[in-house]
């Protein structure tokens, strides 16, 4: 994460650990604002102040506070944890408290009656404070990581991809939105996701020190945890996801050179391809969907023939390898298929292998006809 922080133009001291002056002390009994430590090493540069509520915290405001400090406007801002309306009114930005959503004045609450803001771009999940910050500042953060202008097309691609794979779940959990459209109780409990782990950083009721100072220290940890995972997601999408998308795009564009049907795709460079394939097929409105993907196994150097699933979250294949091949291996499979060099076909027909590229391609072409 340190190298990524530097890539974004910040040093490690801005993130882990947070500076001692980072929080205004708040007290739930009397005034929520008690004292302010020295704010900046340079008195000539005014320090912005970002507010969120004190008391029990959640993943959305912890992440929102972390993300907003990655921006030029609020770099190294102080975090003020209070519910005092008069204090909040005088702050430069307010997250998850105050009952106002007004980006022109940097107010990002989502609890007020009538709030139904969503990310857009086809997403319909109601936003949390983290989602609001990401919606308005996410492109700036991503552009810094890529070291390009915000208008670069790759910034927009990552902006959508990171929301889909990381941010939307945080919005949904915070707003109490079920992952599945069903009234049935879940078959198991999952307390391992980021929102749960952040929640467990709240002070335990048996902790003898329930002071505001101790609570703020716990919130620092929550920001660090949520922020580090956010930065990991940005880094993964910039360094791995985006290059993989370009590779899949190239393989998809050359599919008719592999077979006139356009239903076989060859990955000359292996990378994670499944999600990209589904998204690109939809974007490009491809009618004859890809049935088989060929790629070389790094260990054995044999070639694999993988049947594409019907959807990213399903195991069933669009066109499994032929039933008469399934469960067979080596010479028995080569004899049954009439194709030399066969290695195996899985019992479900979702994948098979051949010693050579030509043999794997012949398996795919023959499978299309059977």
PyMOL commands that set and color helices and strands:
alter all, ss='L'
color gray80, all
select helices_A, chain A and resi 2-7+12-14+20-22+59-68+85-89+103-105+129-146+153-174+194-199+212-253+255-258+274-284+323-325+330-337+357-369
alter helices_A, ss='H'
color red, helices_A
select strands_A, chain A and resi 23-24+49-52+78-81+93-95+101-102+107-108+118-120+123-126+264-267+292-296+303-307+342-345+351-354
alter strands_A, ss='S'
color yellow, strands_A
deselect
rebuild
show_as cartoon
